[in-house]
Amino acid sequence: MPHLTIEYSGNLDTRVDFAKLCRTVHATILGTGLFELGAIRVRTIQSRDYAIADLLPENGFIDLSFRIGRGRTEAEKKATGDAIFKAVSEELSTLFSTPHFALSLEIREIDPELSWKKNAIHPRLRASNG
């Protein structure tokens, strides 16, 4: 793990290049040096229906949810969150030029006793790097 989900209001579909945003976030996560390449997942979920603040139709949001396994220090988690938030904020800077956009990020640690995984990507990537 790390898995980062980008949930966003559907009115941003034509204003944000979400494929590019996913690649930016992926590169930022990898750049921390804290996570193995084969574990990184970045994906989007569009919210078709939503009600934001004063209900103006131009209001939009992006909520970043970053789930990680245990084992990083508080300083490492904070530095990772800072790096992701900065990269995303820079990429979305035009959205902040209007008073209708909200961005949030939360990092959550996953309890290893309550998390099941099976990954065929790891062995392939480890073999090619070893």
FENDAUR-V214008 format. One line per field, one symbol per residue. burial: b if it has 24 or more other C-alpha atoms within 12 Angstrom, else e. A space follows every 50 residues. Layout:
burial: ???
This chain:
burial: bbbbbbbbbbbbeeebebeebbbbbbbbbbebebbbbbbbbbbbbeeeee eeeeeeeebbbbbbbbbbbeeeeeeebeebbebbbebbbeebeebeeeee bbbbbbbebeeeeeeeeeeeeeeeeeeeee
